[in-house]
Amino acid sequence: MKDDSHRSYSVPPEFGRPEVSGSWQPAPPRAPRHGGRLGLHLGLFLATVASTFFVGFLMSGDVGQAAGYSGAIMAILLLHEMGHFVMCLRYRVPATLPFFIPIPLPPFGTMGAVIRMRGQLRSRRSILDIGAAGPLAGLAVAIPVVYFGLKISTIVFPGDASLEGGLTLGDSILFWLISQAALGPLPPNADILLHPVALAGWAGLLITGINLLPIGQLDGGHILYAMLGERARWPGLIFLVLLTGLTLFVHRGWWLMLVLLVLVMRGGRHPPAEDPAPLDRSRMILGLVMMALFVLTFVPRPITVNGP
């Protein structure tokens, strides 16, 4: 009997209000800056819809499945970024609308989306809330997408022609748990050929895990700084060293992420908050929950290419 503690997943080759503490006084309110480039935001959004649809069609050869993939991954990305944006509105932090990044190439058709925040964040509480809102909003979509995508995926066995030259996707703990709930125990040696909607959900969990890396200007880096203040620099550097080791010895696909992280680390120091007061107990618990979600969603070896 095959040990079902690790499953194999494949895809075919076609592929607010500012708060006051102590003697600190809030800066004058600053209205959020939506930017005057609405045409650019809309154009990038539509281009990413097109690129994800194109990649979905390459994978499936089916217009309906391609539309399902594009709709699912765009919903996850949009909700993630709007989670940040809404919290910026609450705390009156100037921020742009999301910039989507279209890449009309497999496996995803996009490199995600970002918003830009201008000015100094006012408190560690606002840093935590803004940093956590994106992953939580994205997961609220990604988890049901994974579940229903797995429900309509196909169980295959070694030697199936659909696996040749395709991709094998790594397991996160959360994806494995959802797989158990959606499909139950699999037959010995079984593999799961992911439906494009399931692939969109897997990508959403992967993006969440990457964003929650407790390094620099990533969401996880913001959360770690909110929890620890200036002391967060050293855990961040340790995680950067660990990611370097992961890149060198486990999965070289992390090298691009490593380069980007070095560029945004800014010497390993997070920009300080105007109010350095520590978090209250409920926010500390939220921070711990977000660190747990990082563990649940991170995939050390996300993608490997199957042999021909």
Backbone as numpy.savetxt, mean C-alpha at the origin, in Angstrom:
# Nx Ny Nz CAx CAy CAz Cx Cy Cz
0.05 -35.70 2.47 -0.80 -34.51 2.47 0.08 -33.27 2.47
-0.20 -32.34 1.59 0.60 -31.12 1.50 0.32 -30.22 2.69
1.39 -29.66 3.24 1.24 -28.68 4.31 0.61 -27.41 3.74
-0.58 -27.06 4.24 -1.32 -25.93 3.68 -0.99 -24.62 4.37
0.13 -24.60 5.14 0.50 -23.37 5.82 1.07 -22.34 4.85
1.45 -22.79 3.65 1.91 -21.85 2.63 1.23 -22.19 1.32
0.62 -21.21 0.71 -0.08 -21.44 -0.54 0.65 -20.73 -1.66
0.42 -21.20 -2.85 1.03 -20.58 -4.02 -0.05 -19.88 -4.82
0.22 -18.65 -5.21 -0.74 -17.87 -5.97 -0.05 -17.42 -7.25
-0.71 -17.57 -8.36 -0.10 -17.25 -9.64 -1.02 -16.41 -10.48
-0.43 -15.77 -11.46 -1.20 -15.07 -12.48 -0.69 -15.55 -13.82
-1.54 -15.54 -14.84 -1.13 -16.06 -16.14 -0.09 -15.16 -16.78
0.66 -15.69 -17.75 1.74 -14.92 -18.36 1.27 -13.74 -19.18
-0.03 -13.68 -19.62 -0.51 -12.55 -20.42 -0.83 -11.38 -19.48
0.10 -11.36 -19.83 -0.12 -10.33 -18.87 -0.21 -8.80 -19.26
-9.75 18.56 10.39 -9.63 18.64 11.71 -9.38 19.79 12.41
-9.31 19.48 13.30 -9.07 20.64 14.14 -7.70 20.51 14.76
-6.91 21.70 14.82 -5.62 21.62 15.49 -5.83 21.54 17.00
-5.11 20.69 17.70 -5.28 20.54 19.12 -4.21 21.32 19.87
-4.53 21.75 21.08 -3.63 22.58 21.85 -3.21 21.82 23.09
-1.91 21.80 23.41 -1.45 21.17 24.63 -0.40 22.06 25.25
-0.41 22.17 26.57 0.57 22.97 27.25 0.46 24.43 26.84
1.62 25.05 26.62 1.65 26.46 26.25 1.69 26.67 24.76
1.72 25.57 23.99 1.79 25.69 22.54 0.49 26.26 22.00
0.59 27.16 21.05 -0.58 27.75 20.41 -0.57 27.41 18.93
-1.72 27.07 18.36 -1.75 26.69 16.95 -1.42 27.85 16.04
-0.80 27.52 14.92 -0.53 28.53 13.90 -1.85 28.99 13.31
-1.89 30.13 12.66 -3.12 30.58 12.02 -3.63 29.54 11.03
-4.94 29.31 10.96 -5.48 28.30 10.06 -5.05 28.52 8.62
-4.74 27.41 7.96 -4.35 27.47 6.55 -5.32 26.64 5.75
-5.91 27.22 4.79 -6.88 26.48 3.98 -6.17 25.43 3.14
-6.77 24.24 3.00 -6.17 23.23 2.14 -6.03 23.74 0.71
-4.90 23.42 0.12 -4.65 23.85 -1.26 -4.92 22.68 -2.20
-5.98 22.78 -2.93 -6.34 21.71 -3.85 -5.54 21.82 -5.14
-4.93 22.96 -5.35 -4.15 23.14 -6.56 -5.02 23.58 -7.71
-4.40 24.33 -8.62 -5.14 24.81 -9.77 -4.97 23.92 -10.98
-4.41 22.72 -10.76 -4.13 21.84 -11.89 -5.10 20.67 -11.90
-6.39 20.97 -11.85 -7.37 19.90 -11.83 -7.29 19.06 -13.10
-6.95 19.72 -14.22 -6.83 18.98 -15.47 -5.73 17.94 -15.40
-4.61 18.26 -14.75 -3.52 17.30 -14.60 -3.95 16.11 -13.75
-4.60 16.39 -12.61 -5.06 15.30 -11.76 -6.04 14.39 -12.50
-6.99 15.00 -13.21 -7.98 14.21 -13.93 -7.33 13.43 -15.06
-6.39 14.08 -15.78 -5.72 13.38 -16.87 -4.93 12.18 -16.39
-4.19 12.34 -15.29 -3.43 11.21 -14.74 -4.36 10.11 -14.24
-5.50 10.51 -13.65 -6.46 9.51 -13.20 -6.98 8.69 -14.38
-7.41 9.38 -15.45 -7.94 8.66 -16.61 -6.86 7.84 -17.31
-5.63 8.36 -17.35 -4.54 7.59 -17.95 -4.26 6.33 -17.15
-4.39 6.39 -15.83 -4.16 5.21 -14.99 -5.31 4.21 -15.12
-6.54 4.74 -15.28 -7.66 3.83 -15.58 -7.37 3.07 -16.87
-6.90 3.79 -17.89 -6.61 3.16 -19.18 -5.47 2.15 -19.06
-4.40 2.51 -18.33 -3.25 1.61 -18.25 -3.58 0.35 -17.44
-4.38 0.49 -16.37 -4.76 -0.70 -15.61 -5.75 -1.57 -16.38
-6.64 -0.93 -17.17 -7.53 -1.72 -18.02 -6.72 -2.49 -19.06
-5.74 -1.82 -19.64 -4.90 -2.47 -20.65 -4.18 -3.68 -20.08
-3.58 -3.52 -18.89 -2.87 -4.64 -18.27 -3.85 -5.74 -17.88
-5.03 -5.36 -17.39 -6.04 -6.37 -17.08 -6.46 -7.16 -18.29
-6.54 -6.49 -19.44 -6.90 -7.19 -20.67 -5.77 -8.10 -21.15
-4.51 -7.66 -20.97 -3.38 -8.51 -21.31 -3.41 -9.80 -20.50
-3.77 -9.70 -19.23 -3.80 -10.88 -18.36 -4.92 -11.83 -18.72
-6.09 -11.28 -19.03 -7.27 -12.12 -19.14 -7.79 -12.30 -20.56
-7.52 -11.30 -21.44 -8.12 -11.35 -22.77 -9.62 -11.13 -22.76
-10.13 -10.63 -21.65 -11.57 -10.47 -21.49 -11.86 -9.04 -21.03
-12.74 -8.35 -21.73 -13.04 -6.96 -21.42 -13.66 -6.83 -20.03
-14.55 -7.72 -19.67 -15.19 -7.67 -18.36 -14.21 -7.84 -17.22
-13.30 -8.83 -17.37 -12.30 -9.05 -16.33 -11.33 -7.88 -16.25
-10.99 -7.33 -17.41 -10.09 -6.16 -17.42 -10.73 -4.99 -16.70
-12.03 -4.77 -16.95 -12.73 -3.69 -16.27 -12.81 -3.94 -14.77
-13.01 -5.20 -14.38 -13.05 -5.55 -12.96 -11.72 -5.29 -12.28
-10.63 -5.65 -12.96 -9.30 -5.40 -12.40 -9.05 -3.91 -12.25
-9.30 -3.15 -13.31 -9.06 -1.73 -13.29 -9.91 -1.04 -12.21
-11.19 -1.37 -12.15 -12.06 -0.76 -11.16 -11.63 -1.08 -9.74
-11.20 -2.33 -9.50 -10.81 -2.73 -8.15 -9.53 -2.03 -7.70
-8.50 -2.04 -8.54 -7.24 -1.46 -8.10 -7.34 0.07 -8.02
-8.12 0.69 -8.91 -8.29 2.14 -8.83 -9.08 2.53 -7.58
-10.06 1.72 -7.18 -10.83 2.02 -5.97 -9.93 1.94 -4.74
-9.05 0.94 -4.69 -8.14 0.80 -3.55 -7.20 2.00 -3.47
-6.60 2.35 -4.60 -5.66 3.48 -4.61 -6.36 4.79 -4.27
-7.55 5.00 -4.86 -8.28 6.24 -4.63 -8.67 6.38 -3.16
-9.20 5.31 -2.57 -9.61 5.38 -1.16 -8.41 5.60 -0.25
-7.28 4.97 -0.57 -6.07 5.17 0.23 -5.69 6.66 0.25
-5.57 7.25 -0.92 -5.14 8.64 -0.98 -6.20 9.60 -0.43
-7.47 9.30 -0.64 -8.52 10.17 -0.11 -8.60 10.08 1.41
-8.18 8.94 1.98 -8.09 8.85 3.43 -7.11 9.89 3.96
-5.93 9.98 3.32 -4.98 11.03 3.69 -5.58 12.42 3.47
-6.21 12.61 2.31 -6.70 13.93 1.93 -7.77 14.44 2.89
-8.68 13.56 3.28 -9.75 13.97 4.19 -9.18 14.37 5.54
-8.16 13.64 6.02 -7.53 14.01 7.28 -6.76 15.33 7.15
-6.19 15.58 5.98 -5.56 16.88 5.76 -6.60 17.99 5.84
-7.78 17.76 5.29 -8.85 18.73 5.40 -9.22 18.97 6.87
-9.32 17.90 7.63 -9.69 18.02 9.04 -8.70 18.88 9.81
-7.41 18.66 9.56 -6.38 19.39 10.29 -5.90 20.64 9.55
-6.58 20.98 8.46 -6.26 22.17 7.67 -4.80 22.20 7.24
-4.36 21.06 6.76 -3.01 20.94 6.20 -3.12 21.09 4.69
-2.42 22.05 4.08 -2.51 22.21 2.63 -2.04 20.94 1.91
-2.87 20.44 1.04 -2.56 19.20 0.33 -3.17 19.22 -1.06
-2.54 18.50 -1.97 -3.06 18.39 -3.32 -4.03 17.23 -3.41
-4.79 17.19 -4.49 -5.52 15.99 -4.85 -4.53 14.91 -5.26
-4.96 13.65 -5.35 -4.01 12.57 -5.68 -3.44 12.71 -7.09
-2.15 12.42 -7.20 -1.49 12.25 -8.49 -1.37 10.75 -8.74
-2.09 10.23 -9.73 -1.98 8.82 -10.09 -0.82 8.64 -11.08
-0.19 7.47 -11.02 1.00 7.21 -11.83 0.71 6.04 -12.77
0.40 6.31 -14.05 0.11 5.22 -14.99 1.39 4.58 -15.53
1.41 3.28 -15.56 2.51 2.52 -16.18 1.85 1.40 -16.97
1.70 1.54 -18.29 0.94 0.55 -19.08 1.72 -0.74 -19.31
2.26 -1.31 -18.24 3.04 -2.54 -18.31 2.63 -3.48 -17.19
2.69 -4.80 -17.41 2.43 -5.75 -16.32 3.47 -5.59 -15.21
3.19 -5.98 -13.98 1.99 -6.74 -13.61 0.81 -5.91 -13.15
0.96 -4.58 -12.90 -0.12 -3.84 -12.26 -0.70 -2.71 -13.11
0.07 -2.15 -14.03 -0.42 -1.04 -14.84 -0.35 0.30 -14.15
0.24 0.36 -12.97 0.36 1.61 -12.23 1.43 1.48 -11.17
2.00 2.61 -10.79 2.91 2.65 -9.65 2.24 3.32 -8.45
0.93 3.35 -8.44 0.20 3.87 -7.30 -0.20 5.32 -7.49
-0.35 6.01 -6.37 -0.77 7.41 -6.36 -0.19 8.09 -5.14
-0.04 9.40 -5.22 0.49 10.17 -4.09 -0.26 11.49 -3.99
-0.28 12.04 -2.78 -0.68 13.43 -2.60 0.51 14.18 -2.02
0.55 15.47 -2.24 1.63 16.30 -1.71 1.07 17.20 -0.62
1.75 17.20 0.53 1.38 18.08 1.63 2.41 19.18 1.74
1.93 20.40 1.95 2.83 21.55 2.06 2.76 22.12 3.47
3.90 22.53 3.97 3.93 23.14 5.29 4.18 22.12 6.37
4.45 22.61 7.56 4.78 21.77 8.70 3.52 21.25 9.37
3.52 19.95 9.70 2.40 19.39 10.43 2.43 19.90 11.87
1.26 20.11 12.42 1.19 20.87 13.67 1.43 20.05 14.93
1.09 18.79 14.93 1.21 17.99 16.14 1.46 16.54 15.78
1.97 15.79 16.74 2.17 14.37 16.52 0.84 13.65 16.34
-0.23 14.17 16.97 -1.55 13.58 16.77 -1.99 13.70 15.32
-1.83 14.89 14.73 -2.23 15.05 13.33 -1.37 14.20 12.41
-0.09 14.05 12.72 0.79 13.21 11.91 0.30 11.77 11.92
-0.05 11.27 13.10 -0.55 9.90 13.20 -1.85 9.73 12.43
-2.80 10.65 12.64 -4.11 10.49 12.01 -4.00 10.55 10.49
-3.20 11.47 9.97 -3.04 11.57 8.52 -2.33 10.33 7.98
-1.28 9.89 8.67 -0.54 8.73 8.20 -1.34 7.44 8.22
-2.19 7.26 9.25 -2.95 6.03 9.39 -4.19 5.98 8.52
-4.75 7.15 8.19 -6.04 7.17 7.48 -5.95 6.52 6.10
-4.84 6.73 5.39 -4.71 6.15 4.06 -4.72 4.64 4.05
-3.81 3.98 4.79 -3.83 2.51 4.82 -5.15 1.93 5.30
-5.76 2.54 6.31 -7.02 2.01 6.81 -8.13 2.11 5.76
-8.20 3.26 5.05 -9.21 3.40 4.02 -8.97 2.43 2.87
-7.69 2.29 2.47 -7.38 1.35 1.40 -7.71 -0.08 1.76
-7.41 -0.48 3.00 -7.71 -1.84 3.43 -9.21 -2.11 3.48
-10.00 -1.08 3.78 -11.45 -1.26 3.82 -11.99 -1.71 2.47
-11.28 -1.39 1.39 -11.66 -1.85 0.06 -10.89 -3.11 -0.32
-9.60 -3.15 -0.01 -8.76 -4.26 -0.47 -9.18 -5.59 0.11
-9.58 -5.63 1.39 -9.92 -6.92 2.01 -11.12 -7.58 1.34
-12.25 -6.87 1.14 -13.34 -7.53 0.41 -13.01 -7.83 -1.04
-12.18 -7.00 -1.68 -11.76 -7.29 -3.05 -10.99 -8.60 -3.11
-10.06 -8.80 -2.17 -9.31 -10.06 -2.12 -10.26 -11.24 -1.92
-11.18 -11.10 -0.97 -12.08 -12.22 -0.66 -12.91 -12.63 -1.87
-13.58 -11.67 -2.48 -14.46 -12.02 -3.60 -13.64 -12.36 -4.85
-12.45 -11.76 -5.00 -11.59 -12.14 -6.11 -11.12 -13.58 -6.01
-10.79 -14.02 -4.79 -10.40 -15.42 -4.60 -11.57 -16.37 -4.85
-12.74 -15.92 -4.49 -13.92 -16.77 -4.71 -14.12 -17.10 -6.19
-13.72 -16.21 -7.08 -13.92 -16.45 -8.51 -12.60 -16.82 -9.21
-11.57 -17.11 -8.42 -10.31 -17.58 -9.00 -10.38 -19.07 -9.30
-9.37 -19.58 -9.96 -9.37 -20.97 -10.44 -8.31 -21.77 -9.71
-8.66 -22.96 -9.24 -7.69 -23.86 -8.62 -7.09 -24.74 -9.72
-5.77 -24.75 -9.81 -5.07 -25.53 -10.83 -4.01 -26.40 -10.15
-3.38 -27.25 -10.95 -2.40 -28.20 -10.42 -1.11 -28.12 -11.24
0.01 -28.61 -10.69 1.28 -28.57 -11.43 1.13 -29.17 -12.82
1.78 -28.53 -13.80 1.69 -28.99 -15.18 0.63 -28.27 -15.98
-0.25 -27.51 -15.30 -1.27 -26.76 -16.03 -0.58 -25.74 -16.93
-0.97 -25.70 -18.18 -0.32 -24.81 -19.16 -0.47 -23.35 -18.79
-1.51 -22.99 -18.05 -1.73 -21.59 -17.71 -0.69 -21.05 -16.75
0.10 -21.95 -16.10 1.11 -21.50 -15.15 2.45 -21.22 -15.80
2.67 -21.72 -17.00 3.97 -21.62 -17.64 4.30 -20.18 -17.99
5.46 -19.73 -17.54 5.90 -18.37 -17.83 5.17 -17.30 -17.08
4.30 -17.67 -16.14 3.55 -16.68 -15.38 4.32 -16.21 -14.16
3.61 -15.65 -13.21 4.22 -15.12 -12.01 3.69 -15.86 -10.79
4.58 -16.10 -9.83 4.17 -16.62 -8.54 4.24 -15.48 -7.53
3.15 -15.29 -6.81 3.04 -14.17 -5.89 3.27 -14.63 -4.46
4.01 -13.85 -3.71 4.28 -14.17 -2.32 3.05 -13.95 -1.44
3.07 -14.66 -0.31 1.99 -14.58 0.66 2.29 -13.53 1.72
1.35 -12.64 1.98 1.36 -11.92 3.25 0.49 -12.72 4.22
0.66 -12.46 5.51 -0.15 -13.17 6.50 -1.62 -12.87 6.28
-1.95 -11.62 5.99 -3.35 -11.25 5.82 -3.95 -11.90 4.58
-3.20 -11.93 3.48 -3.71 -12.56 2.26 -3.95 -14.05 2.51
-3.04 -14.70 3.22 -3.20 -16.13 3.52 -4.44 -16.36 4.36
-4.69 -15.50 5.36 -5.87 -15.66 6.21 -7.16 -15.48 5.40
-7.16 -14.48 4.50 -8.36 -14.28 3.67 -8.54 -15.47 2.73
-7.43 -16.00 2.22 -7.51 -17.18 1.35 -8.12 -18.37 2.08
-7.73 -18.56 3.33 -8.32 -19.65 4.11 -9.81 -19.46 4.28
-10.22 -18.21 4.53 -11.64 -17.94 4.72 -12.43 -18.10 3.43
-11.84 -17.71 2.30 -12.55 -17.74 1.03 -12.59 -19.12 0.41
-11.49 -19.88 0.52 -11.38 -21.13 -0.22 -11.27 -22.37 0.66
-10.93 -22.19 1.93 -10.75 -23.35 2.80 -9.51 -24.14 2.42
-9.34 -25.34 2.97 -8.18 -26.17 2.64 -8.18 -26.55 1.16
-7.00 -26.53 0.56 -6.86 -26.89 -0.85 -6.41 -28.34 -0.99
-6.68 -28.95 -2.14 -6.14 -30.29 -2.40 -4.62 -30.26 -2.41
-3.98 -31.42 -2.19 -2.50 -31.48 -2.23 -1.96 -30.95 -3.56
-0.88 -30.16 -3.48 -0.17 -29.62 -4.65 -1.00 -28.62 -5.46
-2.12 -28.17 -4.93 -2.96 -27.24 -5.68 -2.34 -25.85 -5.69
-2.62 -25.14 -6.76 -2.21 -23.75 -6.91 -3.48 -22.95 -7.19
-3.40 -21.64 -6.97 -4.54 -20.77 -7.24 -4.17 -19.81 -8.36
-4.85 -19.92 -9.47 -4.67 -18.99 -10.57 -5.59 -17.81 -10.32
-4.99 -16.68 -9.93 -5.79 -15.56 -9.47 -6.61 -14.92 -10.59
-7.86 -14.66 -10.29 -8.69 -13.82 -11.15 -8.11 -12.40 -11.09
-8.21 -11.61 -12.17 -7.67 -10.25 -12.12 -8.16 -9.43 -10.94
-9.40 -9.62 -10.49 -9.89 -8.88 -9.32 -9.11 -9.29 -8.07
-8.80 -10.57 -7.93 -7.99 -11.02 -6.79 -6.59 -10.45 -6.86
-6.04 -10.35 -8.07 -4.72 -9.74 -8.23 -4.75 -8.27 -7.80
-5.83 -7.56 -8.13 -5.96 -6.17 -7.70 -5.96 -6.08 -6.18
-6.66 -6.99 -5.52 -6.67 -7.01 -4.06 -5.32 -7.34 -3.48
-4.63 -8.31 -4.09 -3.27 -8.65 -3.64 -2.36 -7.45 -3.77
-2.45 -6.74 -4.88 -1.63 -5.55 -5.08 -1.97 -4.48 -4.05
-3.25 -4.36 -3.69 -3.65 -3.39 -2.68 -3.03 -3.70 -1.32
-2.99 -4.98 -0.95 -2.35 -5.35 0.31 -0.85 -5.11 0.24
-0.24 -5.41 -0.92 1.19 -5.16 -1.08 1.51 -3.67 -0.93
0.72 -2.82 -1.58 0.92 -1.38 -1.48 0.78 -0.91 -0.04
-0.18 -1.48 0.68 -0.36 -1.13 2.09 0.87 -1.50 2.91
1.39 -2.72 2.70 2.57 -3.15 3.43 3.77 -2.29 3.15
3.95 -1.90 1.88 5.09 -1.04 1.53 4.94 0.33 2.18
3.72 0.90 2.11 3.50 2.22 2.70 3.67 2.22 4.21
3.45 1.09 4.85 3.56 1.02 6.31 4.98 0.70 6.77
5.93 0.57 5.85 7.32 0.45 6.29 7.65 1.64 7.19
8.15 1.40 8.39 8.38 2.51 9.33 9.67 3.26 9.04
9.71 3.85 7.86 10.92 4.52 7.37 10.55 5.87 6.78
11.32 6.90 7.14 11.27 8.18 6.45 9.90 8.77 6.29
9.56 9.12 5.03 8.33 9.83 4.72 7.19 8.91 4.30
7.37 7.61 4.42 6.27 6.69 4.17 5.24 6.81 5.30
4.05 6.26 5.06 3.02 6.31 6.09 3.52 5.72 7.41
4.21 4.60 7.33 4.74 3.97 8.53 5.77 4.84 9.23
6.57 5.58 8.45 7.53 6.49 9.03 6.85 7.63 9.78
5.75 8.16 9.21 4.98 9.18 9.90 4.41 8.63 11.22
3.88 7.42 11.16 3.26 6.83 12.34 4.31 6.58 13.42
5.47 6.07 13.02 6.53 5.82 14.00 6.99 7.11 14.65
7.14 8.19 13.85 7.53 9.48 14.42 6.46 9.99 15.39
5.20 9.85 15.01 4.12 10.31 15.89 4.17 9.59 17.24
4.55 8.32 17.22 4.60 7.53 18.45 5.83 7.84 19.29
6.99 8.02 18.65 8.25 8.10 19.37 8.91 9.47 19.33
8.46 10.37 18.49 9.12 11.65 18.34 10.49 11.49 17.70
11.46 12.28 18.17 12.80 12.23 17.58 13.47 10.88 17.75
13.02 10.09 18.72 13.61 8.75 18.91 13.30 7.81 17.76
12.35 8.17 16.91 11.97 7.30 15.80 13.07 7.18 14.75
14.05 8.08 14.80 15.10 8.04 13.78 15.83 6.71 13.78
16.15 6.21 14.97 16.98 5.00 15.04 16.24 3.74 14.62
14.99 3.50 15.06 14.26 2.36 14.49 14.10 2.46 12.98
13.91 3.70 12.48 13.80 3.87 11.03 15.06 3.46 10.31
16.21 3.83 10.85 17.49 3.43 10.24 17.68 1.93 10.31
17.26 1.31 11.41 17.37 -0.15 11.53 16.52 -0.83 10.46
15.29 -0.35 10.25 14.45 -0.94 9.22 15.04 -0.73 7.83
15.70 0.40 7.62 16.34 0.64 6.33 17.47 -0.36 6.10
18.24 -0.64 7.15 19.31 -1.64 7.04 18.71 -3.02 6.77
17.61 -3.35 7.46 16.97 -4.64 7.23 16.46 -4.76 5.80
15.90 -3.67 5.26 15.43 -3.71 3.88 16.59 -3.86 2.91
17.73 -3.26 3.24 18.93 -3.44 2.42 19.34 -4.90 2.38
19.35 -5.55 3.55 19.66 -6.98 3.60 18.66 -7.81 2.83
17.38 -7.45 2.93 16.34 -8.16 2.18 16.59 -8.03 0.68
17.00 -6.85 0.25 17.27 -6.61 -1.17 18.46 -7.42 -1.65
19.51 -7.50 -0.84 20.74 -8.17 -1.25 20.63 -9.69 -1.21
19.89 -10.22 -0.24 19.93 -11.65 0.00 18.63 -12.39 -0.23
17.51 -11.69 -0.36 16.23 -12.38 -0.50 15.55 -12.06 -1.82
15.39 -10.78 -2.14 14.63 -10.41 -3.33 15.16 -9.10 -3.89
15.86 -9.19 -4.99 16.48 -7.99 -5.57 15.46 -7.04 -6.16
14.22 -7.45 -6.26 13.18 -6.56 -6.74 12.93 -5.36 -5.83
13.48 -5.37 -4.62 13.32 -4.27 -3.69 14.29 -3.11 -3.97
15.20 -3.26 -4.94 16.26 -2.25 -5.08 15.70 -0.87 -5.42
14.66 -0.82 -6.28 14.09 0.47 -6.64 13.46 1.13 -5.42
12.75 0.34 -4.62 12.16 0.89 -3.41 13.24 1.38 -2.46
14.34 0.66 -2.39 15.44 1.05 -1.52 16.02 2.39 -1.95
16.21 2.58 -3.25 16.73 3.85 -3.76 15.78 4.99 -3.42
14.48 4.78 -3.64 13.51 5.83 -3.34 13.50 6.17 -1.85
13.64 5.16 -1.01 13.65 5.40 0.43 14.86 6.21 0.86
16.02 5.90 0.28 17.21 6.67 0.61 17.02 8.13 0.22
16.35 8.37 -0.92 16.14 9.73 -1.37 15.18 10.49 -0.46
14.20 9.78 0.13 13.21 10.48 0.97 13.53 10.41 2.45
14.61 9.70 2.83 14.95 9.61 4.25 15.39 10.95 4.83
16.02 11.79 4.00 16.51 13.09 4.46 17.41 12.93 5.68
18.38 12.02 5.55 19.30 11.79 6.65 18.68 11.00 7.79
17.55 10.38 7.56 16.90 9.58 8.59 16.08 10.39 9.57
15.94 11.69 9.38 15.23 12.54 10.33 13.87 12.95 9.77
12.83 12.72 10.56 11.48 13.13 10.18 11.33 14.62 10.49
10.71 15.40 9.59 10.47 16.82 9.90 9.72 16.95 11.22
10.17 17.82 12.11 9.54 17.91 13.44 8.15 18.52 13.39
7.33 18.14 14.34 6.01 18.74 14.49 6.14 20.06 15.23
5.20 20.99 14.95 5.20 22.25 15.68 4.98 22.02 17.17
4.09 21.08 17.50 3.82 20.74 18.90 4.38 19.34 19.16
5.45 19.21 19.97 6.06 17.90 20.19 5.40 17.08 21.28
4.25 17.50 21.81 3.61 16.77 22.90 3.32 15.32 22.49
3.53 14.37 23.42 3.31 12.96 23.07 1.84 12.65 22.84
1.61 11.49 22.23 0.25 11.06 21.94 -0.47 10.62 23.20
-1.80 10.69 23.14 -2.58 10.11 24.23 -2.66 8.60 24.04
-3.25 7.94 25.02 -3.26 6.47 25.03 -3.97 5.89 23.82
-5.11 6.47 23.44 -5.86 5.90 22.32 -5.07 6.01 21.02
-4.33 7.11 20.82 -3.53 7.25 19.61 -2.34 6.30 19.64
-1.77 6.06 20.80 -0.68 5.08 20.89 -1.17 3.69 20.51
-2.39 3.35 20.96 -2.96 2.05 20.58 -3.17 1.98 19.08
-3.66 3.08 18.49 -3.84 3.10 17.03 -2.50 2.90 16.33
-1.45 3.55 16.83 -0.14 3.37 16.24 0.32 1.92 16.30
0.08 1.24 17.43 0.45 -0.16 17.56 -0.35 -1.03 16.59
-1.63 -0.68 16.42 -2.46 -1.42 15.44 -1.88 -1.27 14.04
-1.43 -0.07 13.69 -0.86 0.15 12.36 0.44 -0.63 12.17
1.26 -0.72 13.22 2.48 -1.52 13.12 2.14 -3.00 12.95
1.07 -3.46 13.62 0.63 -4.84 13.43 0.15 -5.06 12.00
-0.54 -4.07 11.44 -0.98 -4.20 10.05 0.20 -4.26 9.09
1.28 -3.56 9.42 2.49 -3.69 8.61 2.97 -5.14 8.58
3.03 -5.77 9.75 3.47 -7.17 9.82 2.53 -8.06 9.02
1.23 -7.78 9.08 0.24 -8.64 8.42 0.24 -8.49 6.91
0.67 -7.34 6.39 0.55 -7.10 4.95 1.87 -7.12 4.21
3.00 -7.12 4.90 4.28 -7.06 4.21 4.64 -8.42 3.60
5.18 -8.38 2.38 5.58 -9.60 1.66 7.08 -9.51 1.37
7.92 -10.33 2.01 9.37 -10.22 1.78 9.78 -10.49 0.33
9.12 -11.45 -0.32 9.45 -11.80 -1.70 8.18 -11.74 -2.53
7.81 -10.56 -3.03 6.49 -10.41 -3.64 6.27 -11.21 -4.90
7.20 -11.17 -5.86 6.94 -11.74 -7.19 8.16 -12.52 -7.67
7.92 -13.72 -8.16 8.94 -14.49 -8.88 8.33 -14.98 -10.19
9.19 -15.11 -11.19 8.75 -15.53 -12.53 8.86 -17.04 -12.64
7.77 -17.69 -13.02 7.80 -19.14 -13.23 8.67 -19.50 -14.44
9.24 -20.66 -14.41 9.99 -21.13 -15.55 9.11 -21.39 -16.75
9.71 -21.43 -17.98 8.92 -21.64 -19.18 8.31 -23.03 -19.22
